[in-house]
């Protein structure tokens, strides 16, 4: 539903016209013109299994708190250092966590534009050892993602959407 560029083959149709869209007050779409120009994806970590291992002290010790994986080049441009808090905003919500600056994610050239991608692990936001201790936010990462459903696989669009990033 959201893309940093128009469809190069069909600029007047840049998203799937038969995708299932919901109509609640949270069902809004971000555009590059609104400043949503960074692609965000959510993912899981090896050290955590879904959400329940946040209640296992050993897993919490391995990865104790949420983070946002940010490309080094984007971090340099924004003056962000690893460990500093960043605010990730979509048209639907806000997520605040520490920045993990990495060289693992590189900028992409899409339709002649430099486009950045960030990553947000999904494991925090519900009750767990760190949340219950007040050490992490109770905001789920998927609050950022759109509630649009692929018409063929009936899966939500949690893996690619647009955000803004700034220092918190």
KOLNUDREN-591115 format. One record per atom (N, C-alpha, C, CB): residue number from 1; chain; x, y, z. Coordinates in Angstrom, 1 decimal, always signed. Glycine has a CB too. Example, Ala and Ser with C-alpha at 12.3 -4.5 7.8 and 13.67 -1.06 7.14 Angstrom:
<sites>
  num  chaine       x       y       z
    1       A   +13.2    -5.7    +7.8
    1       A   +12.3    -4.5    +7.8
    1       A   +13.2    -3.3    +7.8
    1       A   +11.3    -4.5    +9.0
    2       A   +12.8    -2.2    +7.1
    2       A   +13.7    -1.1    +7.1
    2       A   +12.9    +0.0    +7.9
    2       A   +14.1    -0.6    +5.7
</sites>
This chain:
<sites>
  num  chaine       x       y       z
    1       A    +0.8    -1.2    +0.0
    1       A    +0.0    +0.0    +0.0
    1       A    +0.9    +1.3    +0.0
    1       A    -0.9    +0.0    +1.2
    2       A    +2.1    +1.2    +0.5
    2       A    +2.9    +2.3    +0.6
    2       A    +4.2    +2.0    -0.1
    2       A    +3.2    +2.7    +2.1
    3       A    +4.7    +3.0    -0.9
    3       A    +5.9    +2.8    -1.7
    3       A    +6.7    +4.1    -1.7
    3       A    +5.6    +2.3    -3.1
    4       A    +8.0    +4.1    -1.7
    4       A    +8.8    +5.3    -1.8
    4       A    +8.7    +5.9    -3.2
    4       A   +10.2    +5.1    -1.4
    5       A    +8.3    +5.2    -4.2
    5       A    +8.2    +5.6    -5.6
    5       A    +6.9    +5.2    -6.2
    5       A    +9.4    +5.1    -6.4
    6       A    +6.5    +5.9    -7.3
    6       A    +5.4    +5.4    -8.0
    6       A    +5.7    +4.2    -8.8
    6       A    +4.8    +6.6    -9.0
    7       A    +4.8    +3.4    -9.2
    7       A    +5.0    +2.2   -10.0
    7       A    +5.6    +2.7   -11.4
    7       A    +3.7    +1.4   -10.2
    8       A    +6.8    +2.4   -11.7
    8       A    +7.4    +2.8   -13.0
    8       A    +6.7    +2.4   -14.2
    8       A    +8.9    +2.4   -13.1
    9       A    +6.0    +1.2   -14.1
    9       A    +5.3    +0.8   -15.3
    9       A    +3.9    +1.3   -15.4
    9       A    +5.2    -0.8   -15.3
   10       A    +3.3    +1.6   -14.3
   10       A    +1.9    +2.1   -14.2
   10       A    +1.8    +3.1   -13.1
   10       A    +0.8    +1.0   -14.0
   11       A    +2.3    +4.4   -13.3
   11       A    +2.3    +5.4   -12.3
   11       A    +0.9    +5.7   -11.7
   11       A    +2.9    +6.6   -12.8
   12       A    -0.1    +5.5   -12.4
   12       A    -1.5    +5.8   -11.9
   12       A    -2.0    +4.6   -11.0
   12       A    -2.4    +6.1   -13.0
   13       A    -1.3    +3.5   -11.0
   13       A    -1.7    +2.4   -10.1
   13       A    -0.5    +1.8    -9.4
   13       A    -2.4    +1.3   -11.0
   14       A    -0.2    +2.3    -8.3
   14       A    +1.0    +1.9    -7.6
   14       A    +0.8    +0.9    -6.4
   14       A    +1.7    +3.1    -7.0
   15       A    -0.5    +0.6    -6.2
   15       A    -0.7    -0.5    -5.2
   15       A    -1.8    -1.4    -5.8
   15       A    -1.1    +0.1    -3.8
   16       A    -1.9    -2.6    -5.1
   16       A    -2.8    -3.6    -5.6
   16       A    -4.3    -3.1    -5.4
   16       A    -2.6    -4.9    -4.8
   17       A    -5.0    -3.0    -6.5
   17       A    -6.4    -2.5    -6.4
   17       A    -7.4    -3.4    -5.7
   17       A    -6.9    -2.2    -7.7
   18       A    -7.0    -4.7    -5.5
   18       A    -7.9    -5.6    -4.9
   18       A    -7.5    -6.0    -3.5
   18       A    -8.1    -6.9    -5.7
   19       A    -6.4    -5.3    -3.0
   19       A    -6.0    -5.6    -1.6
   19       A    -7.1    -5.3    -0.7
   19       A    -4.7    -4.8    -1.3
   20       A    -7.2    -6.1    +0.4
   20       A    -8.2    -5.8    +1.4
   20       A    -7.7    -4.7    +2.3
   20       A    -8.5    -7.1    +2.3
   21       A    -8.5    -3.6    +2.4
   21       A    -8.2    -2.4    +3.2
   21       A    -9.2    -2.3    +4.3
   21       A    -8.1    -1.1    +2.4
   22       A    -8.8    -2.0    +5.5
   22       A    -9.7    -1.8    +6.6
   22       A   -10.0    -0.3    +6.7
   22       A    -9.1    -2.3    +7.9
   23       A   -11.0    +0.1    +7.4
   23       A   -11.5    +1.5    +7.4
   23       A   -11.6    +2.0    +8.8
   23       A   -12.8    +1.6    +6.7
   24       A   -10.7    +1.7    +9.8
   24       A   -10.8    +2.3   +11.1
   24       A   -10.0    +3.6   +11.1
   24       A   -10.2    +1.3   +12.2
   25       A   -10.0    +4.3   +12.2
   25       A    -9.3    +5.6   +12.3
   25       A    -7.8    +5.4   +12.2
   25       A    -9.6    +6.3   +13.6
   26       A    -7.2    +4.2   +12.4
   26       A    -5.8    +3.9   +12.3
   26       A    -5.4    +3.5   +10.9
   26       A    -5.4    +2.8   +13.2
   27       A    -6.4    +3.3   +10.0
   27       A    -6.1    +2.9    +8.7
   27       A    -5.8    +4.1    +7.8
   27       A    -7.2    +2.0    +8.1
   28       A    -4.6    +4.5    +7.9
   28       A    -4.1    +5.7    +7.1
   28       A    -2.9    +5.2    +6.3
   28       A    -3.8    +6.9    +8.0
   29       A    -2.6    +5.9    +5.2
   29       A    -1.5    +5.6    +4.4
   29       A    -0.5    +6.7    +4.3
   29       A    -2.0    +5.2    +2.9
   30       A    +0.7    +6.4    +4.4
   30       A    +1.8    +7.5    +4.3
   30       A    +2.3    +7.6    +2.9
   30       A    +2.9    +7.2    +5.3
   31       A    +2.7    +8.8    +2.5
   31       A    +3.3    +9.0    +1.2
   31       A    +4.7    +9.7    +1.4
   31       A    +2.4    +9.8    +0.3
   32       A    +5.5    +9.6    +0.4
   32       A    +6.8   +10.4    +0.4
   32       A    +6.5   +11.9    +0.5
   32       A    +7.6   +10.1    -0.8
   33       A    +5.5   +12.4    -0.1
   33       A    +5.1   +13.8    +0.0
   33       A    +4.8   +14.3    +1.4
   33       A    +3.9   +14.1    -1.0
   34       A    +4.4   +13.4    +2.2
   34       A    +4.1   +13.7    +3.7
   34       A    +5.4   +13.5    +4.5
   34       A    +3.0   +12.7    +4.2
   35       A    +6.5   +13.1    +3.9
   35       A    +7.7   +13.0    +4.6
   35       A    +8.0   +11.5    +5.0
   35       A    +7.7   +13.8    +5.9
   36       A    +7.2   +10.6    +4.7
   36       A    +7.4    +9.2    +4.9
   36       A    +8.2    +8.6    +3.8
   36       A    +6.0    +8.4    +5.1
   37       A    +9.5    +8.7    +3.9
   37       A   +10.4    +8.4    +2.8
   37       A   +11.4    +7.3    +3.1
   37       A   +11.1    +9.6    +2.3
   38       A   +11.3    +6.6    +4.3
   38       A   +12.2    +5.5    +4.7
   38       A   +11.3    +4.3    +4.7
   38       A   +12.9    +5.8    +6.1
   39       A   +11.8    +3.2    +4.1
   39       A   +11.2    +1.9    +4.0
   39       A   +11.5    +1.2    +5.4
   39       A   +11.6    +1.0    +2.8
   40       A   +10.4    +0.7    +6.0
   40       A   +10.6    +0.0    +7.3
   40       A   +10.2    -1.5    +7.1
   40       A    +9.8    +0.7    +8.4
   41       A   +10.9    -2.4    +7.7
   41       A   +10.5    -3.8    +7.7
   41       A   +10.5    -4.2    +9.2
   41       A   +11.3    -4.6    +6.8
   42       A    +9.7    -5.2    +9.5
   42       A    +9.7    -5.8   +10.8
   42       A   +10.3    -7.2   +10.7
   42       A    +8.3    -5.8   +11.5
   43       A   +10.9    -7.7   +11.7
   43       A   +11.5    -9.1   +11.7
   43       A   +11.6    -9.7   +13.0
   43       A   +12.8    -9.0   +10.9
   44       A   +12.0   -10.9   +13.1
   44       A   +12.2   -11.6   +14.3
   44       A   +13.7   -11.8   +14.6
   44       A   +11.4   -13.0   +14.4
   45       A   +14.1   -12.0   +15.8
   45       A   +15.4   -12.2   +16.2
   45       A   +15.6   -13.7   +16.5
   45       A   +15.9   -11.4   +17.4
   46       A   +16.8   -14.2   +16.3
   46       A   +17.1   -15.6   +16.7
   46       A   +17.0   -15.8   +18.2
   46       A   +18.6   -16.0   +16.2
   47       A   +17.4   -14.8   +18.9
   47       A   +17.4   -14.9   +20.4
   47       A   +16.0   -14.9   +21.0
   47       A   +18.2   -13.8   +21.0
   48       A   +15.0   -14.5   +20.3
   48       A   +13.6   -14.5   +20.8
   48       A   +12.7   -15.3   +19.9
   48       A   +13.1   -13.0   +21.0
   49       A   +11.7   -16.0   +20.6
   49       A   +10.7   -16.7   +19.8
   49       A    +9.4   -15.9   +20.0
   49       A   +10.6   -18.2   +20.3
   50       A    +8.9   -15.4   +18.9
   50       A    +7.7   -14.6   +19.0
   50       A    +7.8   -13.6   +20.1
   50       A    +6.4   -15.5   +19.1
   51       A    +6.8   -13.7   +21.1
   51       A    +6.8   -12.7   +22.2
   51       A    +7.0   -13.4   +23.5
   51       A    +5.4   -12.0   +22.2
   52       A    +6.8   -14.7   +23.6
   52       A    +6.8   -15.4   +24.9
   52       A    +8.2   -15.5   +25.5
   52       A    +6.2   -16.7   +24.8
   53       A    +9.3   -15.5   +24.8
   53       A   +10.6   -15.6   +25.4
   53       A   +11.1   -14.4   +26.1
   53       A   +11.7   -16.0   +24.4
   54       A   +10.3   -13.3   +26.0
   54       A   +10.5   -12.1   +26.8
   54       A   +10.3   -12.4   +28.3
   54       A    +9.7   -10.9   +26.4
   55       A    +9.8   -13.5   +28.6
   55       A    +9.6   -13.9   +30.0
   55       A   +10.6   -14.9   +30.5
   55       A    +8.2   -14.4   +30.2
   56       A   +11.6   -15.2   +29.7
   56       A   +12.7   -16.1   +30.0
   56       A   +13.9   -15.3   +30.3
   56       A   +12.9   -17.1   +28.9
   57       A   +14.4   -15.3   +31.6
   57       A   +15.5   -14.4   +31.9
   57       A   +16.8   -14.6   +31.0
   57       A   +15.9   -14.7   +33.3
   58       A   +17.0   -15.8   +30.6
   58       A   +18.2   -16.0   +29.7
   58       A   +18.1   -15.3   +28.4
   58       A   +18.4   -17.5   +29.5
   59       A   +16.9   -15.4   +27.8
   59       A   +16.6   -14.7   +26.5
   59       A   +16.7   -13.2   +26.7
   59       A   +15.3   -15.1   +25.9
   60       A   +16.1   -12.7   +27.8
   60       A   +16.1   -11.3   +28.0
   60       A   +17.5   -10.8   +28.3
   60       A   +15.2   -11.0   +29.3
   61       A   +18.4   -11.6   +28.8
   61       A   +19.8   -11.2   +29.0
   61       A   +20.5   -11.0   +27.7
   61       A   +20.5   -12.2   +29.9
   62       A   +20.2   -11.9   +26.7
   62       A   +20.8   -11.9   +25.4
   62       A   +20.4   -10.6   +24.7
   62       A   +20.4   -13.1   +24.6
   63       A   +19.1   -10.3   +24.6
   63       A   +18.6    -9.1   +23.9
   63       A   +17.6    -8.5   +24.8
   63       A   +18.0    -9.4   +22.5
   64       A   +18.0    -7.6   +25.7
   64       A   +17.1    -7.1   +26.8
   64       A   +16.1    -6.0   +26.4
   64       A   +18.0    -6.5   +27.8
   65       A   +16.3    -5.3   +25.3
   65       A   +15.4    -4.2   +24.9
   65       A   +15.3    -4.0   +23.4
   65       A   +15.9    -2.9   +25.6
   66       A   +14.2    -3.3   +23.1
   66       A   +14.0    -3.1   +21.6
   66       A   +15.1    -2.1   +21.0
   66       A   +12.6    -2.5   +21.4
   67       A   +15.2    -2.3   +19.7
   67       A   +16.1    -1.4   +19.0
   67       A   +15.6    -1.2   +17.6
   67       A   +17.6    -1.9   +19.0
   68       A   +16.1    -0.2   +16.9
   68       A   +15.8    +0.1   +15.5
   68       A   +17.1    +0.0   +14.8
   68       A   +15.1    +1.5   +15.3
   69       A   +17.2    -0.9   +13.8
   69       A   +18.4    -1.1   +13.0
   69       A   +18.4    -0.1   +11.9
   69       A   +18.4    -2.6   +12.4
   70       A   +19.5    +0.8   +11.9
   70       A   +19.5    +1.9   +11.0
   70       A   +20.9    +1.8   +10.3
   70       A   +19.5    +3.3   +11.8
   71       A   +20.8    +2.0    +8.9
   71       A   +22.0    +2.0    +8.1
   71       A   +23.0    +3.1    +8.6
   71       A   +21.7    +2.2    +6.7
   72       A   +24.3    +2.8    +8.6
   72       A   +25.3    +3.7    +9.0
   72       A   +25.3    +5.0    +8.3
   72       A   +26.7    +3.1    +8.9
   73       A   +25.0    +5.0    +7.0
   73       A   +25.0    +6.2    +6.2
   73       A   +23.8    +7.1    +6.6
   73       A   +24.9    +5.8    +4.7
   74       A   +22.7    +6.5    +6.8
   74       A   +21.5    +7.3    +7.3
   74       A   +21.8    +7.9    +8.6
   74       A   +20.2    +6.5    +7.3
   75       A   +22.4    +7.1    +9.5
   75       A   +22.7    +7.6   +10.9
   75       A   +23.7    +8.7   +10.8
   75       A   +23.3    +6.4   +11.7
   76       A   +24.7    +8.6    +9.9
   76       A   +25.7    +9.7    +9.8
   76       A   +25.0   +11.0    +9.3
   76       A   +26.8    +9.3    +8.8
   77       A   +24.1   +10.9    +8.3
   77       A   +23.4   +12.0    +7.8
   77       A   +22.5   +12.7    +8.8
   77       A   +22.5   +11.6    +6.6
   78       A   +22.0   +11.9    +9.7
   78       A   +21.0   +12.4   +10.8
   78       A   +21.7   +12.7   +12.1
   78       A   +19.9   +11.4   +11.0
   79       A   +23.0   +12.4   +12.2
   79       A   +23.7   +12.7   +13.4
   79       A   +23.3   +11.8   +14.6
   79       A   +23.5   +14.1   +13.9
   80       A   +23.0   +10.5   +14.2
   80       A   +22.5    +9.5   +15.2
   80       A   +23.7    +8.6   +15.5
   80       A   +21.3    +8.7   +14.7
   81       A   +23.9    +8.3   +16.8
   81       A   +24.9    +7.4   +17.2
   81       A   +24.3    +6.1   +17.8
   81       A   +25.9    +8.0   +18.3
   82       A   +24.9    +5.0   +17.7
   82       A   +24.4    +3.8   +18.3
   82       A   +24.1    +4.0   +19.7
   82       A   +25.4    +2.6   +18.1
   83       A   +22.9    +3.5   +20.2
   83       A   +22.5    +3.6   +21.6
   83       A   +21.6    +4.8   +21.8
   83       A   +23.7    +3.6   +22.4
   84       A   +21.6    +5.8   +21.0
   84       A   +20.8    +6.9   +21.2
   84       A   +19.3    +6.5   +20.8
   84       A   +21.2    +8.1   +20.3
   85       A   +18.4    +7.2   +21.4
   85       A   +17.0    +6.9   +21.1
   85       A   +16.5    +7.6   +19.8
   85       A   +16.1    +7.3   +22.3
   86       A   +15.8    +6.8   +19.0
   86       A   +15.2    +7.4   +17.8
   86       A   +13.7    +7.2   +17.9
   86       A   +15.8    +6.7   +16.6
   87       A   +13.0    +8.1   +17.1
   87       A   +11.6    +8.0   +17.0
   87       A   +11.2    +7.6   +15.6
   87       A   +10.9    +9.3   +17.4
   88       A   +10.5    +6.5   +15.4
   88       A   +10.1    +6.0   +14.1
   88       A    +8.6    +6.3   +14.0
   88       A   +10.4    +4.5   +13.9
   89       A    +8.2    +7.0   +13.0
   89       A    +6.7    +7.4   +12.9
   89       A    +6.2    +6.9   +11.5
   89       A    +6.6    +8.9   +13.0
   90       A    +5.0    +6.3   +11.6
   90       A    +4.3    +6.0   +10.3
   90       A    +3.0    +6.8   +10.3
   90       A    +4.0    +4.5   +10.2
   91       A    +2.2    +6.7    +9.3
   91       A    +0.9    +7.4    +9.3
   91       A    +0.0    +6.9   +10.4
   91       A    +0.2    +7.2    +8.0
   92       A    +0.4    +5.7   +11.1
   92       A    -0.5    +5.1   +12.0
   92       A    +0.0    +5.2   +13.5
   92       A    -0.6    +3.7   +11.7
   93       A    +1.3    +5.4   +13.7
   93       A    +1.8    +5.4   +15.0
   93       A    +3.2    +5.8   +15.2
   93       A    +1.6    +4.0   +15.6
   94       A    +3.7    +5.7   +16.4
   94       A    +5.1    +6.1   +16.8
   94       A    +5.7    +5.0   +17.6
   94       A    +5.1    +7.5   +17.6
   95       A    +7.0    +4.8   +17.3
   95       A    +7.7    +3.8   +18.1
   95       A    +9.1    +4.4   +18.4
   95       A    +7.9    +2.5   +17.2
   96       A    +9.4    +4.3   +19.7
   96       A   +10.7    +4.8   +20.2
   96       A   +11.6    +3.7   +20.8
   96       A   +10.5    +5.9   +21.3
   97       A   +12.8    +3.7   +20.3
   97       A   +13.7    +2.6   +20.8
   97       A   +15.2    +3.1   +20.5
   97       A   +13.5    +1.3   +20.1
   98       A   +16.1    +2.4   +21.0
   98       A   +17.5    +2.8   +20.8
   98       A   +17.9    +2.4   +19.3
   98       A   +18.5    +2.0   +21.8
   99       A   +18.8    +3.2   +18.8
   99       A   +19.3    +3.0   +17.5
   99       A   +20.5    +1.9   +17.5
   99       A   +19.9    +4.3   +16.8
  100       A   +20.4    +1.0   +16.6
  100       A   +21.5    +0.1   +16.4
  100       A   +22.0    +0.4   +15.0
  100       A   +21.1    -1.5   +16.5
  101       A   +23.1    +1.2   +15.0
  101       A   +23.7    +1.6   +13.7
  101       A   +24.5    +0.4   +13.1
  101       A   +24.6    +2.9   +13.9
  102       A   +24.2    +0.1   +11.8
  102       A   +24.8    -1.0   +11.2
  102       A   +25.2    -0.8    +9.8
  102       A   +23.8    -2.2   +11.3
  103       A   +26.2    -1.5    +9.3
  103       A   +26.6    -1.4    +7.9
  103       A   +25.9    -2.5    +7.1
  103       A   +28.1    -1.5    +7.8
  104       A   +25.1    -3.3    +7.8
  104       A   +24.5    -4.5    +7.2
  104       A   +23.4    -4.1    +6.2
  104       A   +23.8    -5.3    +8.3
  105       A   +22.7    -2.9    +6.4
  105       A   +21.7    -2.4    +5.5
  105       A   +22.3    -1.3    +4.7
  105       A   +20.4    -2.0    +6.3
  106       A   +22.2    -1.4    +3.4
  106       A   +22.8    -0.4    +2.5
  106       A   +21.7    +0.4    +1.9
  106       A   +23.7    -1.0    +1.4
  107       A   +21.9    +1.7    +1.5
  107       A   +20.9    +2.4    +0.8
  107       A   +20.6    +1.8    -0.6
  107       A   +21.3    +3.9    +0.6
  108       A   +19.5    +1.9    -1.1
  108       A   +19.1    +1.4    -2.4
  108       A   +18.8    +2.6    -3.4
  108       A   +17.8    +0.5    -2.3
  109       A   +19.1    +2.4    -4.6
  109       A   +18.7    +3.3    -5.6
  109       A   +17.4    +2.8    -6.3
  109       A   +19.8    +3.6    -6.7
  110       A   +16.3    +3.5    -6.0
  110       A   +15.0    +3.1    -6.6
  110       A   +14.5    +4.2    -7.4
  110       A   +14.0    +2.7    -5.4
  111       A   +14.3    +4.0    -8.7
  111       A   +13.8    +5.0    -9.6
  111       A   +14.6    +6.2    -9.6
  111       A   +12.3    +5.3    -9.3
  112       A   +16.0    +6.0    -9.4
  112       A   +16.9    +7.1    -9.4
  112       A   +17.0    +7.9    -8.1
  112       A   +16.5    +8.1   -10.5
  113       A   +16.3    +7.4    -7.1
  113       A   +16.3    +8.1    -5.8
  113       A   +17.0    +7.2    -4.7
  113       A   +14.9    +8.4    -5.3
  114       A   +17.9    +7.8    -3.9
  114       A   +18.5    +7.1    -2.8
  114       A   +17.4    +6.8    -1.8
  114       A   +19.7    +7.8    -2.2
  115       A   +17.2    +5.5    -1.5
  115       A   +16.2    +5.1    -0.5
  115       A   +16.8    +4.3    +0.6
  115       A   +15.0    +4.4    -1.3
  116       A   +16.4    +4.7    +1.8
  116       A   +16.9    +3.9    +3.0
  116       A   +15.9    +3.0    +3.5
  116       A   +17.4    +4.9    +4.1
  117       A   +16.4    +1.9    +4.1
  117       A   +15.5    +1.0    +4.8
  117       A   +16.0    +0.8    +6.2
  117       A   +15.5    -0.4    +4.0
  118       A   +15.0    +0.7    +7.2
  118       A   +15.4    +0.4    +8.6
  118       A   +14.7    -0.9    +8.9
  118       A   +15.0    +1.5    +9.5
  119       A   +15.1    -1.5   +10.1
  119       A   +14.5    -2.7   +10.6
  119       A   +14.1    -2.6   +12.0
  119       A   +15.4    -3.9   +10.4
  120       A   +12.9    -3.1   +12.3
  120       A   +12.4    -3.1   +13.7
  120       A   +12.0    -4.5   +14.1
  120       A   +11.2    -2.1   +13.8
  121       A   +12.7    -5.1   +15.1
  121       A   +12.3    -6.4   +15.6
  121       A   +10.9    -6.3   +16.3
  121       A   +13.3    -7.0   +16.6
  122       A   +10.1    -7.4   +16.2
  122       A    +8.7    -7.3   +16.7
  122       A    +8.5    -7.7   +18.1
  122       A    +7.9    -8.2   +15.8
  123       A    +9.6    -8.2   +18.8
  123       A    +9.4    -8.9   +20.1
  123       A    +8.9    -8.2   +21.3
  123       A   +10.6    -9.6   +20.4
  124       A    +9.0    -6.9   +21.2
  124       A    +8.6    -6.1   +22.4
  124       A    +7.3    -5.4   +22.2
  124       A    +9.7    -5.0   +22.7
  125       A    +6.7    -4.9   +23.3
  125       A    +5.4    -4.2   +23.2
  125       A    +4.3    -4.8   +24.0
  125       A    +5.0    -4.1   +21.8
  126       A    +4.5    -6.1   +24.4
  126       A    +3.5    -6.7   +25.3
  126       A    +4.2    -7.1   +26.6
  126       A    +2.9    -8.0   +24.6
  127       A    +3.5    -7.6   +27.5
  127       A    +4.1    -7.9   +28.8
  127       A    +5.3    -8.8   +28.7
  127       A    +3.1    -8.5   +29.8
  128       A    +6.3    -8.5   +29.5
  128       A    +7.6    -9.3   +29.6
  128       A    +8.4    -8.8   +30.7
  128       A    +8.4    -9.2   +28.2
  129       A    +9.5    -9.4   +31.0
  129       A   +10.3    -9.0   +32.1
  129       A   +10.7    -7.5   +32.1
  129       A   +11.6    -9.9   +32.2
  130       A   +11.2    -7.1   +31.0
  130       A   +11.7    -5.7   +30.9
  130       A   +10.5    -4.7   +30.8
  130       A   +12.5    -5.5   +29.6
  131       A    +9.4    -5.1   +30.2
  131       A    +8.2    -4.2   +30.1
  131       A    +7.6    -4.0   +31.5
  131       A    +7.2    -4.7   +29.2
  132       A    +7.5    -5.2   +32.2
  132       A    +6.9    -5.1   +33.6
  132       A    +7.8    -4.3   +34.5
  132       A    +6.7    -6.6   +34.1
  133       A    +9.1    -4.3   +34.3
  133       A   +10.0    -3.5   +35.1
  133       A   +10.1    -2.1   +34.7
  133       A   +11.4    -4.1   +35.1
  134       A    +9.3    -1.7   +33.7
  134       A    +9.3    -0.3   +33.2
  134       A   +10.5    +0.1   +32.4
  134       A    +9.2    +0.6   +34.4
  135       A   +11.3    -0.9   +31.9
  135       A   +12.5    -0.6   +31.2
  135       A   +12.4    -0.5   +29.7
  135       A   +13.6    -1.7   +31.5
  136       A   +11.2    -1.0   +29.2
  136       A   +11.0    -0.8   +27.8
  136       A    +9.5    -0.4   +27.6
  136       A   +11.3    -2.1   +27.0
  137       A    +9.3    +0.2   +26.4
  137       A    +7.9    +0.7   +26.1
  137       A    +6.9    -0.5   +25.9
  137       A    +8.0    +1.6   +24.8
  138       A    +5.7    -0.2   +26.1
  138       A    +4.6    -1.2   +25.8
  138       A    +4.1    -1.0   +24.4
  138       A    +3.5    -1.1   +26.9
  139       A    +4.7    -0.3   +23.6
  139       A    +4.3    +0.0   +22.2
  139       A    +4.7    -1.1   +21.3
  139       A    +4.8    +1.3   +21.7
  140       A    +3.8    -1.8   +20.7
  140       A    +4.2    -2.9   +19.7
  140       A    +4.7    -2.3   +18.4
  140       A    +3.0    -3.8   +19.5
  141       A    +5.7    -2.9   +17.8
  141       A    +6.2    -2.5   +16.5
  141       A    +5.2    -2.5   +15.4
  141       A    +7.4    -3.3   +16.1
  142       A    +4.3    -3.5   +15.5
  142       A    +3.3    -3.6   +14.4
  142       A    +2.2    -2.5   +14.4
  142       A    +2.6    -4.9   +14.5
  143       A    +2.3    -1.6   +15.4
  143       A    +1.4    -0.4   +15.4
  143       A    +1.8    +0.5   +14.2
  143       A    +1.5    +0.4   +16.7
  144       A    +3.1    +0.4   +13.8
  144       A    +3.6    +1.2   +12.7
  144       A    +3.0    +0.7   +11.3
  144       A    +5.1    +1.2   +12.6
  145       A    +2.8    -0.6   +11.2
  145       A    +2.5    -1.2    +9.9
  145       A    +1.0    -1.0    +9.5
  145       A    +2.9    -2.6    +9.9
  146       A    +0.8    -1.0    +8.2
  146       A    -0.6    -0.9    +7.7
  146       A    -1.4    -2.2    +7.8
  146       A    -0.6    -0.4    +6.2
  147       A    -2.7    -2.0    +8.0
  147       A    -3.6    -3.2    +8.1
  147       A    -4.2    -3.4    +6.7
  147       A    -4.7    -3.0    +9.2
  148       A    -3.3    -3.8    +5.7
  148       A    -3.8    -4.1    +4.4
  148       A    -3.5    -5.6    +4.2
  148       A    -3.1    -3.2    +3.3
  149       A    -4.4    -6.3    +3.6
  149       A    -4.3    -7.8    +3.5
  149       A    -4.0    -8.1    +2.0
  149       A    -5.5    -8.5    +4.0
  150       A    -3.0    -8.9    +1.7
  150       A    -2.8    -9.4    +0.4
  150       A    -4.0   -10.3    +0.0
  150       A    -1.5   -10.2    +0.3
  151       A    -4.5   -10.0    -1.2
  151       A    -5.7   -10.7    -1.6
  151       A    -5.5   -12.2    -2.0
  151       A    -6.3   -10.0    -2.8
  152       A    -4.3   -12.6    -2.2
  152       A    -4.0   -14.0    -2.6
  152       A    -3.6   -14.8    -1.4
  152       A    -2.9   -14.0    -3.6
  153       A    -2.7   -14.3    -0.5
  153       A    -2.2   -15.1    +0.6
  153       A    -2.9   -14.7    +1.9
  153       A    -0.7   -14.9    +0.8
  154       A    -3.7   -13.7    +1.9
  154       A    -4.4   -13.2    +3.1
  154       A    -3.5   -12.9    +4.2
  154       A    -5.5   -14.2    +3.5
  155       A    -2.3   -12.3    +3.9
  155       A    -1.4   -12.0    +5.0
  155       A    -1.3   -10.5    +5.1
  155       A    +0.0   -12.6    +4.7
  156       A    -1.1    -9.9    +6.3
  156       A    -1.0    -8.5    +6.5
  156       A    +0.3    -8.0    +5.9
  156       A    -1.2    -8.1    +7.9
  157       A    +0.4    -6.7    +5.7
  157       A    +1.5    -6.0    +5.1
  157       A    +2.5    -5.5    +6.2
  157       A    +1.1    -4.9    +4.2
  158       A    +3.0    -6.4    +7.0
  158       A    +3.9    -6.0    +8.1
  158       A    +5.3    -5.9    +7.6
  158       A    +3.8    -7.0    +9.2
  159       A    +5.7    -6.3    +6.4
  159       A    +7.1    -6.4    +6.0
  159       A    +7.6    -5.2    +5.1
  159       A    +7.3    -7.6    +5.4
  160       A    +6.8    -4.3    +4.8
  160       A    +7.3    -3.2    +4.0
  160       A    +6.3    -2.0    +4.0
  160       A    +7.5    -3.7    +2.5
  161       A    +6.7    -0.9    +4.6
  161       A    +5.8    +0.2    +4.7
  161       A    +6.7    +1.5    +4.9
  161       A    +4.8    +0.1    +5.9
  162       A    +6.1    +2.7    +4.9
  162       A    +6.9    +3.9    +4.9
  162       A    +6.9    +4.5    +6.3
  162       A    +6.4    +4.9    +3.9
  163       A    +8.0    +5.1    +6.7
  163       A    +8.1    +5.8    +8.0
  163       A    +9.0    +7.0    +7.8
  163       A    +8.7    +4.8    +9.0
  164       A    +9.0    +7.8    +8.9
  164       A    +9.9    +8.9    +9.1
  164       A   +10.8    +8.5   +10.3
  164       A    +9.2   +10.3    +9.4
  165       A   +12.0    +9.0   +10.3
  165       A   +12.9    +8.7   +11.4
  165       A   +13.6   +10.0   +11.9
  165       A   +14.1    +7.6   +11.0
  166       A   +13.6   +10.1   +13.2
  166       A   +14.3   +11.3   +13.8
  166       A   +14.8   +11.0   +15.2
  166       A   +13.3   +12.5   +13.9
  167       A   +15.7   +11.8   +15.7
  167       A   +16.2   +11.6   +17.1
  167       A   +15.0   +11.8   +18.0
  167       A   +17.3   +12.6   +17.4
  168       A   +15.0   +11.0   +19.1
  168       A   +13.9   +11.1   +20.1
  168       A   +14.3   +12.1   +21.1
  168       A   +13.6    +9.8   +20.7
</sites>
